[in-house]
Amino acid sequence: MNADAVFWGSVISVVICVVIIGFLAVKVGQLMKKDAERHNK
């Protein structure tokens, strides 16, 4: 298979999307933990 610019562009886009989704998931988890701690006090 001849990897051209379109192939590499799509691979990089998918990697960036996965990184962003993972980052957002971590942030949401942290916010939920903080909210639960405040709620328990």
Secondary structure, DSSP 4 states (H G I P E B T S, - for coil): ----HHHHHHHHHHHHHHHHHHHHHHHHHHHHHHHHHHHH-
